């Protein structure tokens, strides 16, 4: 089982990034997938979810700015982040919460 995130980096406030989560074993097609994030000294928080049927849900802090999506052919989940703010700075993790699969995380840093 592998969940491999990519696409993080340094961006200025107001900019955009797209995170990718490539999964093995068609995990992203079989399970509800989610993105979480953890800022320095903070608890890990849920960001967004997409179900196998494509239903999405977002934390209030990112609603209208972030978009979660899935490419079933590539077994990959994406998180498109726009209008980024310094408070979005965190390590972003891809997860299949049930059955508790996690990626290694990718750092996103938003400068003011």
C-alpha positions as a Markdown table, in Angstrom:
| # | Residue | x | y | z |
|---|---|---|---|---|
| 1 | Unk | 0.0 | 0.0 | 0.0 |
| 2 | Unk | 1.4 | 3.3 | -1.0 |
| 3 | Unk | 0.1 | 6.9 | -1.0 |
| 4 | Unk | 2.7 | 9.3 | -2.4 |
| 5 | Unk | 2.1 | 13.0 | -2.2 |
| 6 | Unk | 3.8 | 15.6 | -4.4 |
| 7 | Unk | 3.4 | 19.2 | -5.5 |
| 8 | Unk | 4.2 | 21.0 | -2.4 |
| 9 | Unk | 6.5 | 24.0 | -2.3 |
| 10 | Unk | 6.9 | 27.7 | -1.5 |
| 11 | Unk | 4.4 | 30.1 | -2.9 |
| 12 | Unk | 3.4 | 33.7 | -2.3 |
| 13 | Unk | 0.2 | 34.6 | -0.6 |
| 14 | Unk | -2.6 | 34.7 | -3.2 |
| 15 | Unk | -0.9 | 32.1 | -5.3 |
| 16 | Unk | -1.9 | 28.5 | -6.2 |
| 17 | Unk | -0.6 | 25.0 | -5.9 |
| 18 | Unk | -1.9 | 21.6 | -6.9 |
| 19 | Unk | -1.0 | 18.6 | -4.7 |
| 20 | Unk | -1.1 | 15.1 | -6.0 |
| 21 | Unk | -1.6 | 11.8 | -4.2 |
| 22 | Unk | -0.7 | 8.8 | -6.3 |
| 23 | Unk | -2.0 | 5.6 | -4.8 |
| 24 | Unk | -1.3 | 1.9 | -5.3 |
| 25 | Unk | -3.8 | -0.8 | -5.6 |
| 26 | Unk | -6.5 | 1.6 | -6.8 |
| 27 | Unk | -6.9 | 2.8 | -3.2 |
| 28 | Unk | -8.1 | 6.2 | -4.3 |
| 29 | Unk | -10.9 | 4.6 | -6.3 |
| 30 | Unk | -12.1 | 2.2 | -3.6 |
| 31 | Unk | -12.1 | 4.3 | -0.5 |
| 32 | Unk | -13.1 | 7.8 | 0.6 |
| 33 | Unk | -10.0 | 9.9 | 0.3 |
| 34 | Unk | -9.0 | 12.9 | 2.4 |
| 35 | Unk | -6.4 | 15.6 | 2.7 |
| 36 | Unk | -5.3 | 16.7 | 6.1 |
| 37 | Unk | -2.7 | 19.2 | 7.2 |
| 38 | Unk | -0.5 | 20.0 | 10.2 |
| 39 | Unk | 1.1 | 23.3 | 10.8 |
| 40 | Unk | 4.1 | 23.7 | 13.1 |
| 41 | Unk | 3.1 | 23.3 | 16.7 |
| 42 | Unk | -0.5 | 22.5 | 15.7 |
| 43 | Unk | -2.7 | 19.5 | 15.7 |
| 44 | Unk | -3.4 | 17.7 | 12.4 |
| 45 | Unk | -6.6 | 19.0 | 10.9 |
| 46 | Unk | -8.9 | 17.7 | 8.2 |
| 47 | Unk | -9.0 | 19.7 | 5.0 |
| 48 | Unk | -11.2 | 18.0 | 2.4 |
| 49 | Unk | -12.8 | 14.7 | 1.5 |
| 50 | Unk | -13.9 | 12.9 | -1.7 |
| 51 | Unk | -16.0 | 9.8 | -1.6 |
| 52 | Unk | -15.9 | 7.0 | -4.2 |
| 53 | Unk | -19.0 | 8.5 | -5.8 |
| 54 | Unk | -17.4 | 11.9 | -6.1 |
| 55 | Unk | -19.1 | 13.7 | -3.3 |
| 56 | Unk | -16.8 | 16.3 | -1.7 |
| 57 | Unk | -16.7 | 18.1 | 1.5 |
| 58 | Unk | -14.4 | 20.9 | 2.8 |
| 59 | Unk | -13.3 | 22.5 | 6.0 |
| 60 | Unk | -14.8 | 25.9 | 6.4 |
| 61 | Unk | -11.3 | 27.4 | 6.4 |
| 62 | Unk | -10.6 | 26.3 | 2.8 |
| 63 | Unk | -14.1 | 26.2 | 1.4 |
| 64 | Unk | -14.2 | 28.2 | -1.9 |
| 65 | Unk | -10.4 | 28.2 | -2.2 |
| 66 | Unk | -9.5 | 24.5 | -2.4 |
| 67 | Unk | -10.8 | 21.8 | -4.7 |
| 68 | Unk | -10.4 | 18.0 | -4.2 |
| 69 | Unk | -10.7 | 15.8 | -7.2 |
| 70 | Unk | -9.9 | 12.3 | -8.4 |
| 71 | Unk | -8.5 | 10.8 | -11.6 |
| 72 | Unk | -9.7 | 7.2 | -11.5 |
| 73 | Unk | -7.6 | 6.1 | -14.4 |
| 74 | Unk | -4.4 | 7.3 | -12.7 |
| 75 | Unk | -5.6 | 6.3 | -9.1 |
| 76 | Unk | -4.6 | 9.7 | -8.1 |
| 77 | Unk | -6.3 | 12.3 | -5.9 |
| 78 | Unk | -5.6 | 16.0 | -6.2 |
| 79 | Unk | -6.0 | 19.1 | -4.0 |
| 80 | Unk | -6.0 | 22.3 | -6.0 |
| 81 | Unk | -5.3 | 25.2 | -3.7 |
| 82 | Unk | -6.0 | 28.8 | -4.7 |
| 83 | Unk | -5.9 | 32.2 | -3.0 |
| 84 | Unk | -3.4 | 30.7 | -0.6 |
| 85 | Unk | -2.8 | 32.4 | 2.8 |
| 86 | Unk | 0.2 | 32.3 | 5.2 |
| 87 | Unk | -2.0 | 30.3 | 7.6 |
| 88 | Unk | -2.3 | 27.5 | 5.0 |
| 89 | Unk | 1.4 | 26.8 | 5.6 |
| 90 | Unk | 1.6 | 23.2 | 6.8 |
| 91 | Unk | 2.6 | 19.6 | 5.9 |
| 92 | Unk | -0.3 | 18.2 | 3.8 |
| 93 | Unk | -1.1 | 14.6 | 4.1 |
| 94 | Unk | -3.1 | 12.3 | 1.8 |
| 95 | Unk | -5.2 | 9.7 | 3.5 |
| 96 | Unk | -7.7 | 6.9 | 3.2 |
| 97 | Unk | -9.0 | 7.3 | 6.7 |
| 98 | Unk | -10.7 | 4.0 | 6.6 |
| 99 | Unk | -8.7 | 1.7 | 6.5 |
| 100 | Unk | -6.2 | 4.2 | 7.9 |
| 101 | Unk | -3.7 | 4.6 | 5.1 |
| 102 | Unk | -1.5 | 7.7 | 5.1 |
| 103 | Unk | 1.1 | 9.3 | 2.9 |
| 104 | Unk | 4.4 | 10.8 | 4.0 |
| 105 | Unk | 3.3 | 14.4 | 3.6 |
| 106 | Unk | 4.4 | 17.3 | 1.5 |
| 107 | Unk | 5.3 | 20.7 | 2.8 |
| 108 | Unk | 3.4 | 23.8 | 1.6 |
| 109 | Unk | 4.8 | 27.1 | 2.7 |
| 110 | Unk | 2.9 | 30.4 | 1.9 |
| 111 | Unk | 4.9 | 33.6 | 2.3 |
| 112 | Unk | 3.3 | 36.9 | 3.1 |
